[in-house]
Amino acid sequence: MGTRERRERSDQIDGELITLFHGALTHVGIDPLEVSLAAVGGYGRGELSPGSDLDLLILHSGLGEEKLKEFVNAFLYPLWSTNRKVDYSLRTKNETLAAASDDIKVALGLLDIRPLAGNSEIAEDVGVAALELWRKDYKKNLPKLRSSMDERYERSGELAYLLEPDLKEARGGLRDINALRALAKLDVLDVALDRVAAAESILMNVRDALHESSGRDRDQLLFTEQDKVAAILHYADADVLMMDVAKSARAVDYTTARTWDRIERLSKRSLFRRSRPVGVAKGLVAFDGEIAIDEGYEIEKDPGLGLRAAAVAAQRGLHLTVDACVTMAEHLGEMVVPWPRQSREDLVTLIGAGEHMIETFEALDQEGLISRWIPEWEHVRFLPQRNVLHRHTVDRHMLETAFRAAALTRKVHRPDLLLVAALFHDIGKGFADKDHSEYGEELIAPLATRMGFPPEDVATLALMVKHHLLLSSVATRRDLDDPQTIAFVLSHISDANTLELLHALSIADGEATGKTAWSNWKAGLVADLVSRCLAAMQGIAPAPQLELTPEQVEMADSGELVVKISRREENFLIDIVSPDRTGLLSMVAAVLSISRLDVRSARTRTVGSSAVMTWLVALDAYAPEPTEENLHEMLSKAVDREIDLIKKIDERIANFRRYPGIPTPPPVVSAINDVATNATVIEVRMHDKPGVLFNVSRTISKFGVDIRAAIVATLGAEAFDTLYVTDLQGNALSEEKAKILANQVENYLLTL
């Protein structure tokens, strides 16, 4: 199987057709100068597979209808009598060009026209005119081509991830390669046909073998044919074959998507001026809907650039340029082990971007960056699942699970652990002699350790991967009214936080697998099981308040404003002690925000008449390093109302909205009373953005309550803020008042 065989097959058919064509002309008495026989489409390119149709175009100079009918019958009857499939058109030059103007399939077929017999000048003239028409009418043709491709994708799905794919029609298949050739012939943009050359060869060979093994012109590679095709092409087995198919389709799909992105940007530039690059993160700029590397940036000195670029692109809903991905693959240094906190957070931010994450992840994967950062990923790339419950390859299933998990981040206290577990829950698959859940536990522990997760988080991730099937299995196979059932689950999952995470992972995994594996009935059983288990536990305790050091207590007793800054890897640790006052938390949060310091975590606590705060912040792109003197001065001015904080925050939010990002789930705000601290705990879960903590604390302060302590965490792109509040007498709020406060904060956040 190969290009030579397809060419030889085409040449053989050429000879047969030429003989039949001239015999029919002689039989009917037609001058060969009045008629032309041409091949179009795949046959025009000389790419005949064993079961391919013969796409023929018979051109004439205006012969009568009866004579043409007699000629066609004389020419084609010998082919029909042998059951050979022929798709032919009989037209004049003008009729052909008119059809091309109306029908995108005709237009595409004519781009590959090849004269076979008769007056070749007629066919050549049609070819030249069809190409001119294709270029002239591109504004009309491109939407038609895009629409036809989308309709095809809707019917046939994605070749790379389907277990029984259509090699020709599915997304990433042979028709997409033909579309790329057509786009290249517009001669207005570079189409990376070299990136799909190897993929085309593989897909064509598989299609040829499928035709041979099935004895039909079938293009869908069914389970029943995969072993036969693998044997014909000398693959070790069907799994190796399907990995090659998936890899090829991914290359085609990636190139196709990037080409259409460029076309869309070019069309916009004809109406609008090219946008100026805007700095969006260290070393990165955004323009025309893409993220690129800032000119002159020293990539070699910044191993974290790749994950940062991916996180920004995915969260802002932008594309990574192909040049950026290629450049990073060539020049990025090795990641420091364990990863810096920011790189780990960037990975979580990428995973949590939902559907847009898949496109960004694929761009990195195409250049080999994912496997460089996460060597364990290489084994599951393109790995098929010969299981009727699954719709996708292993790697795509894990991406789909992460996509589903991103919609559940408001339902858990540790969204970062949920997202990482979702992405890697099946990392142990593909090893014939190992249980994938148990081996996944072995793989995720060192992987999470390299990423820089602390030991307790590594243990939680390992448990989640090992037991990601536990809840759904128990819920559907055991009696939920039997106390032993609950005891069995609790023997594996001992705390409510982990149970909460495992429940969300079960939902995401089930939804990603498909309706055959997950239904409302099954979801209800799992939810019932989780409720019964939670009832047997003590629940989830609020985040602990800040424990003060003797030095902090001494500074609090002084009653003065104190600012201390120290380095923590690529971040800054800022200790602030200040006389307490209403709205102090929102003031400090605002000052940090307008200083372009992004809060990663914080602990604050009121002690006597002072507030003690510890902030971990990251430096925003192109912002100057903070100094104790400057920050002290700004805080003093904020307290004395010499700075219009609201105006400054609004300006930063407006700048952020230039690239507002992807749709995210709405914020969730809850309130519970904590007996241990005699306070009401307000929990805020929402997508992180400039000014979040400022607006949350400001809204709470306006309610007429005191913020006694705050615990702030930014986990990837998610903000999880816990605030301990009391009434002015120092007591927890009534249940009704706490509920009103939570609703008020949530409603306000919905307007941001």
Backbone hydrogen bonds, N-H to C=O, Kabsch-Sander energy under -0.5 kcal/mol:
donor,donor_aa,acceptor,acceptor_aa,energy
6,R,2,G,-2.1
7,R,3,T,-2.6
8,E,4,R,-2.9
9,R,5,E,-2.6
10,S,6,R,-2.2
11,D,7,R,-2.8
12,Q,8,E,-2.3
13,I,9,R,-2.1
14,D,10,S,-2.8
15,G,11,D,-2.1
16,E,12,Q,-1.8
17,L,13,I,-2.9
18,I,14,D,-2.7
19,T,15,G,-1.9
20,L,16,E,-2.4
21,F,17,L,-3.1
22,H,18,I,-2.3
23,G,19,T,-2.0
24,A,20,L,-2.2
25,L,21,F,-2.2
26,T,22,H,-2.2
27,H,23,G,-2.2
28,V,24,A,-2.3
29,G,25,L,-2.3
30,I,25,L,-2.0
34,E,31,D,-2.4
35,V,32,P,-0.8
36,S,59,L,-2.7
37,L,117,A,-2.7
38,A,57,L,-2.3
39,A,114,R,-2.8
40,V,55,D,-2.1
41,G,109,G,-1.6
43,Y,40,V,-0.8
44,G,40,V,-1.1
45,R,41,G,-1.3
46,G,43,Y,-1.2
47,E,42,G,-2.5
48,L,6,R,-0.7
49,S,47,E,-0.5
52,S,49,S,-1.7
54,L,85,K,-2.0
55,D,53,D,-0.8
56,L,54,L,-0.8
56,L,87,D,-2.5
57,L,38,A,-2.7
58,I,89,S,-3.2
59,L,36,S,-2.8
59,L,57,L,-0.7
60,H,91,R,-1.5
61,S,34,E,-1.6
68,L,64,G,-2.1
69,K,65,E,-2.3
70,E,66,E,-2.4
71,F,67,K,-2.2
72,V,68,L,-2.8
73,N,69,K,-2.1
74,A,70,E,-2.0
75,F,71,F,-2.5
76,L,72,V,-3.1
77,Y,73,N,-1.9
79,L,76,L,-0.8
80,W,76,L,-2.6
81,S,77,Y,-2.6
82,T,78,P,-0.5
82,T,79,L,-0.9
83,N,80,W,-2.0
84,R,79,L,-2.0
87,D,54,L,-2.6
88,Y,86,V,-0.6
89,S,56,L,-1.3
91,R,58,I,-2.1
91,R,89,S,-0.5
96,T,92,T,-2.2
97,L,93,K,-2.3
98,A,94,N,-2.2
99,A,95,E,-2.1
100,A,96,T,-2.2
101,S,97,L,-1.8
102,D,98,A,-1.2
103,D,99,A,-2.9
104,I,102,D,-0.5
107,A,103,D,-2.1
108,L,104,I,-2.3
109,G,105,K,-2.2
110,L,106,V,-2.1
111,L,107,A,-0.7
111,L,108,L,-0.8
112,D,109,G,-1.4
113,I,110,L,-1.5
114,R,39,A,-2.4
116,L,37,L,-3.4
117,A,37,L,-1.5
119,N,32,P,-0.9
119,N,35,V,-3.1
120,S,118,G,-1.2
122,I,119,N,-1.0
123,A,119,N,-0.9
124,E,120,S,-2.7
125,D,121,E,-2.6
126,V,122,I,-2.0
127,G,123,A,-2.4
128,V,124,E,-2.4
129,A,125,D,-2.6
130,A,126,V,-2.8
131,L,127,G,-2.0
132,E,128,V,-2.2
133,L,129,A,-2.5
134,W,130,A,-2.4
135,R,131,L,-2.1
136,K,132,E,-2.6
137,D,133,L,-2.8
138,Y,135,R,-1.0
140,K,137,D,-1.0
141,N,137,D,-2.8
142,L,138,Y,-2.8
144,K,140,K,-1.0
145,L,141,N,-2.8
146,R,142,L,-2.8
147,S,143,P,-2.5
148,S,144,K,-2.5
149,M,145,L,-2.1
150,D,146,R,-2.4
151,E,147,S,-2.4
152,R,148,S,-1.8
153,Y,149,M,-2.6
154,E,150,D,-2.3
155,R,151,E,-1.7
156,S,152,R,-2.9
157,G,153,Y,-2.8
159,L,157,G,-0.6
159,L,171,R,-2.0
160,A,171,R,-0.6
161,Y,158,E,-1.1
162,L,158,E,-1.2
163,L,391,R,-0.6
167,L,165,P,-0.7
167,L,219,D,-2.7
170,A,166,D,-1.4
171,R,157,G,-3.1
173,G,170,A,-2.0
174,L,167,L,-2.1
175,R,168,K,-2.1
176,D,173,G,-0.6
177,I,173,G,-1.2
178,N,174,L,-1.9
179,A,175,R,-2.1
180,L,176,D,-2.2
181,R,177,I,-1.9
182,A,178,N,-2.1
183,L,179,A,-2.4
184,A,180,L,-2.3
185,K,181,R,-1.6
186,L,183,L,-1.3
187,D,184,A,-1.5
192,A,190,D,-0.5
193,L,191,V,-2.7
195,R,192,A,-1.3
196,V,193,L,-1.3
197,A,193,L,-0.6
200,E,196,V,-2.7
201,S,197,A,-1.9
202,I,198,A,-2.0
203,L,199,A,-2.6
204,M,200,E,-2.7
205,N,201,S,-2.1
206,V,202,I,-2.4
207,R,203,L,-2.3
208,D,204,M,-2.6
209,A,205,N,-2.4
210,L,206,V,-2.4
211,H,207,R,-2.4
212,E,208,D,-2.2
213,S,209,A,-2.9
214,S,210,L,-2.4
215,G,211,H,-1.6
216,R,211,H,-0.5
221,L,165,P,-3.2
221,L,219,D,-0.6
222,L,220,Q,-1.3
225,E,222,L,-1.4
226,Q,222,L,-1.2
226,Q,223,F,-0.6
227,D,223,F,-0.7
229,V,225,E,-2.7
230,A,226,Q,-2.5
231,A,227,D,-2.0
232,I,228,K,-2.2
233,L,229,V,-2.2
234,H,231,A,-1.1
235,Y,230,A,-3.0
241,L,237,D,-1.7
242,M,238,A,-2.8
243,M,239,D,-2.0
244,D,240,V,-1.8
245,V,241,L,-2.2
246,A,242,M,-2.6
247,K,243,M,-2.5
248,S,244,D,-2.2
249,A,245,V,-2.6
250,R,246,A,-2.4
251,A,247,K,-1.7
252,V,248,S,-2.0
253,D,249,A,-3.0
254,Y,250,R,-2.6
255,T,251,A,-2.1
256,T,252,V,-2.6
257,A,253,D,-2.8
258,R,254,Y,-2.3
259,T,255,T,-2.0
260,W,256,T,-2.3
261,D,257,A,-2.0
262,R,258,R,-2.0
263,I,259,T,-2.1
264,E,260,W,-2.5
265,R,261,D,-2.1
266,L,262,R,-2.7
267,S,263,I,-2.3
268,K,264,E,-1.6
269,R,265,R,-2.1
270,S,266,L,-1.0
271,L,268,K,-1.6
272,F,268,K,-2.9
278,V,286,A,-2.1
280,V,284,L,-1.8
281,A,284,L,-1.2
284,L,281,A,-2.5
285,V,292,A,-2.5
286,A,278,V,-2.4
287,F,290,E,-2.0
290,E,287,F,-1.7
291,I,319,H,-3.5
292,A,285,V,-2.8
292,A,290,E,-0.5
294,D,283,G,-2.6
297,Y,294,D,-2.2
299,I,297,Y,-1.5
301,K,298,E,-1.0
302,D,299,I,-2.3
305,L,302,D,-1.9
306,G,303,P,-0.6
308,R,304,G,-2.0
309,A,305,L,-3.0
310,A,306,G,-2.2
311,A,307,L,-2.5
312,V,308,R,-2.5
313,A,309,A,-2.6
314,A,310,A,-2.7
315,Q,311,A,-2.4
316,R,312,V,-2.3
317,G,313,A,-0.8
318,L,313,A,-2.4
319,H,289,G,-1.9
321,T,291,I,-2.2
325,C,321,T,-2.0
326,V,322,V,-2.7
327,T,323,D,-2.8
328,M,324,A,-2.5
329,A,325,C,-2.2
330,E,326,V,-1.7
331,H,327,T,-2.1
332,L,328,M,-2.4
339,W,450,R,-3.1
344,R,340,P,-2.0
345,E,341,R,-2.7
346,D,342,Q,-2.3
347,L,343,S,-2.1
348,V,344,R,-2.2
349,T,345,E,-2.6
350,L,346,D,-2.4
351,I,347,L,-2.7
352,G,348,V,-2.3
353,A,350,L,-1.7
354,G,351,I,-0.8
356,H,353,A,-0.9
357,M,354,G,-1.4
358,I,354,G,-0.6
358,I,355,E,-1.0
359,E,355,E,-0.8
360,T,356,H,-1.8
361,F,357,M,-3.2
362,E,358,I,-2.2
363,A,359,E,-1.9
364,L,360,T,-1.8
365,D,361,F,-2.5
366,Q,362,E,-2.6
367,E,363,A,-0.8
368,G,365,D,-1.5
369,L,364,L,-2.2
372,R,368,G,-1.1
373,W,369,L,-2.2
374,I,370,I,-3.2
377,W,374,I,-2.4
378,E,375,P,-1.2
379,H,376,E,-0.5
380,V,376,E,-0.6
380,V,377,W,-0.8
381,R,377,W,-1.0
381,R,378,E,-0.5
383,L,380,V,-1.8
386,R,384,P,-0.5
387,N,385,Q,-2.4
390,H,387,N,-1.4
394,V,383,L,-3.4
395,D,380,V,-1.0
397,H,393,T,-2.6
398,M,394,V,-2.1
399,L,395,D,-1.9
400,E,396,R,-2.7
401,T,397,H,-2.3
402,A,398,M,-2.1
403,F,399,L,-2.3
404,R,400,E,-2.3
405,A,401,T,-2.5
406,A,402,A,-1.8
407,A,403,F,-0.6
407,A,404,R,-1.0
408,L,405,A,-2.0
409,T,406,A,-0.7
411,K,408,L,-1.8
412,V,409,T,-0.8
418,L,414,R,-1.8
419,L,415,P,-2.4
420,V,416,D,-2.1
421,A,417,L,-2.4
422,A,418,L,-2.2
423,L,419,L,-2.1
424,F,420,V,-1.6
425,H,421,A,-0.8
425,H,422,A,-0.6
427,I,424,F,-1.8
429,K,426,D,-2.0
431,F,428,G,-0.5
432,A,430,G,-0.6
434,K,431,F,-2.1
439,Y,435,D,-2.9
440,G,436,H,-1.7
441,E,437,S,-1.6
442,E,438,E,-1.4
443,L,439,Y,-2.0
444,I,440,G,-2.7
445,A,441,E,-1.3
447,L,443,L,-1.4
448,A,444,I,-3.2
449,T,445,A,-1.9
450,R,446,P,-2.4
451,M,447,L,-1.7
452,G,449,T,-1.3
453,F,448,A,-2.1
457,D,454,P,-0.8
458,V,454,P,-2.3
459,A,455,P,-2.3
460,T,456,E,-1.6
461,L,457,D,-2.6
462,A,458,V,-2.5
463,L,459,A,-2.2
464,M,460,T,-2.4
465,V,461,L,-2.4
466,K,462,A,-2.3
467,H,463,L,-2.3
468,H,465,V,-0.9
470,L,467,H,-1.3
471,L,467,H,-0.5
473,S,469,L,-2.2
474,V,470,L,-2.8
475,A,471,L,-2.7
476,T,472,S,-1.3
477,R,473,S,-1.0
477,R,474,V,-0.5
478,R,474,V,-2.0
480,L,478,R,-0.6
482,D,479,D,-1.3
485,T,482,D,-1.8
486,I,482,D,-1.0
487,A,483,P,-2.3
488,F,484,Q,-2.1
489,V,485,T,-1.8
490,L,486,I,-2.6
491,S,487,A,-1.4
492,H,488,F,-0.6
492,H,489,V,-1.4
493,I,489,V,-2.7
494,S,492,H,-0.6
499,L,495,D,-1.8
500,E,496,A,-2.6
501,L,497,N,-2.0
502,L,498,T,-2.8
503,H,499,L,-2.3
504,A,500,E,-1.8
505,L,501,L,-2.4
506,S,502,L,-2.2
507,I,503,H,-1.9
508,A,504,A,-2.4
509,D,505,L,-2.8
510,G,506,S,-2.3
511,E,507,I,-2.7
512,A,508,A,-2.1
513,T,509,D,-1.7
514,G,510,G,-1.8
517,A,514,G,-1.4
518,W,514,G,-1.5
523,A,519,S,-2.8
524,G,520,N,-2.3
525,L,521,W,-1.9
526,V,522,K,-2.4
527,A,523,A,-2.3
528,D,524,G,-2.2
529,L,525,L,-2.4
530,V,526,V,-2.5
531,S,527,A,-2.3
532,R,528,D,-2.1
533,C,529,L,-2.2
534,L,530,V,-2.8
535,A,531,S,-2.0
536,A,532,R,-0.9
536,A,533,C,-0.6
537,M,534,L,-1.2
541,A,539,G,-0.6
548,L,546,L,-0.6
553,V,549,T,-2.2
554,E,550,P,-2.2
555,M,551,E,-2.2
556,A,552,Q,-2.5
557,D,553,V,-2.0
558,S,554,E,-1.0
559,G,555,M,-0.7
559,G,556,A,-0.9
560,E,555,M,-0.6
562,V,577,V,-2.9
564,K,575,D,-2.4
566,S,573,L,-2.3
568,R,571,N,-2.7
571,N,568,R,-2.6
572,F,617,V,-2.6
573,L,566,S,-3.3
574,I,572,F,-0.6
574,I,615,W,-3.4
575,D,564,K,-2.8
575,D,573,L,-0.5
576,I,574,I,-0.5
576,I,613,M,-2.7
577,V,562,V,-2.2
578,S,611,A,-2.2
580,D,609,S,-2.8
584,L,581,R,-1.8
587,M,583,G,-2.0
588,V,584,L,-2.6
589,A,585,L,-2.5
590,A,586,S,-2.2
591,V,587,M,-2.5
592,L,588,V,-2.4
593,S,589,A,-2.0
594,I,590,A,-2.8
595,S,591,V,-1.2
596,R,593,S,-1.8
597,L,592,L,-2.5
598,D,596,R,-0.6
598,D,618,A,-2.9
599,V,597,L,-0.5
600,R,616,L,-3.3
601,S,616,L,-1.6
602,A,712,V,-2.3
603,R,614,T,-2.1
604,T,710,A,-2.6
605,R,612,V,-2.2
606,T,708,R,-2.3
607,V,610,S,-3.4
610,S,607,V,-2.3
611,A,578,S,-3.2
612,V,605,R,-3.1
613,M,576,I,-2.9
614,T,603,R,-2.7
615,W,574,I,-3.0
616,L,601,S,-3.0
617,V,572,F,-2.8
617,V,615,W,-0.6
618,A,598,D,-3.0
620,D,596,R,-2.7
623,A,620,D,-1.9
631,L,627,T,-2.3
632,H,628,E,-2.2
633,E,629,E,-2.3
634,M,630,N,-2.4
635,L,631,L,-2.4
636,S,632,H,-2.2
637,K,633,E,-2.3
638,A,634,M,-2.3
639,V,635,L,-2.4
640,D,636,S,-2.0
641,R,638,A,-1.4
642,E,637,K,-3.3
643,I,637,K,-0.7
645,L,643,I,-1.6
648,K,644,D,-2.2
649,I,645,L,-2.8
650,D,646,I,-2.5
651,E,647,K,-1.9
652,R,648,K,-1.8
653,I,649,I,-2.6
654,A,650,D,-2.4
655,N,651,E,-2.0
656,F,652,R,-2.2
657,R,653,I,-1.9
658,R,655,N,-1.2
659,Y,656,F,-1.5
661,G,316,R,-0.7
662,I,315,Q,-2.0
668,V,685,R,-2.7
670,S,683,E,-2.2
672,I,681,V,-1.9
674,D,679,A,-3.1
675,V,673,N,-0.7
677,T,674,D,-0.6
678,N,674,D,-1.1
679,A,674,D,-1.4
680,T,725,V,-2.9
681,V,672,I,-3.7
681,V,679,A,-0.5
682,I,680,T,-0.7
682,I,723,L,-3.0
683,E,670,S,-2.5
683,E,681,V,-0.6
684,V,682,I,-0.5
684,V,721,D,-3.1
685,R,668,V,-2.7
686,M,719,A,-2.2
688,D,717,A,-3.2
692,V,689,K,-1.6
695,N,691,G,-2.5
696,V,692,V,-2.6
697,S,693,L,-2.7
698,R,694,F,-2.2
699,T,695,N,-2.0
700,I,696,V,-2.1
701,S,697,S,-2.4
702,K,698,R,-1.8
703,F,699,T,-0.7
703,F,700,I,-1.0
704,G,701,S,-1.7
705,V,700,I,-0.7
706,D,726,T,-2.6
708,R,706,D,-0.9
708,R,724,Y,-2.4
709,A,724,Y,-1.4
710,A,604,T,-1.7
711,I,722,T,-3.2
712,V,602,A,-2.7
713,A,720,F,-1.3
714,T,600,R,-2.9
715,L,713,A,-0.6
715,L,718,E,-2.9
716,G,714,T,-0.7
717,A,715,L,-0.5
718,E,715,L,-1.9
719,A,686,M,-3.5
720,F,713,A,-3.3
721,D,684,V,-2.4
722,T,711,I,-3.0
723,L,682,I,-2.6
724,Y,709,A,-2.6
725,V,680,T,-2.9
725,V,723,L,-0.6
726,T,706,D,-2.1
727,D,731,N,-3.0
730,G,727,D,-2.3
738,A,734,S,-2.7
739,K,735,E,-1.9
740,I,736,E,-2.1
741,L,737,K,-2.4
742,A,738,A,-2.4
743,N,739,K,-2.4
744,Q,740,I,-2.4
745,V,741,L,-2.5
746,E,742,A,-2.5
747,N,743,N,-2.6
748,Y,744,Q,-2.0
749,L,745,V,-2.4
750,L,746,E,-1.6
751,T,747,N,-0.5
751,T,748,Y,-1.4
752,L,749,L,-1.1
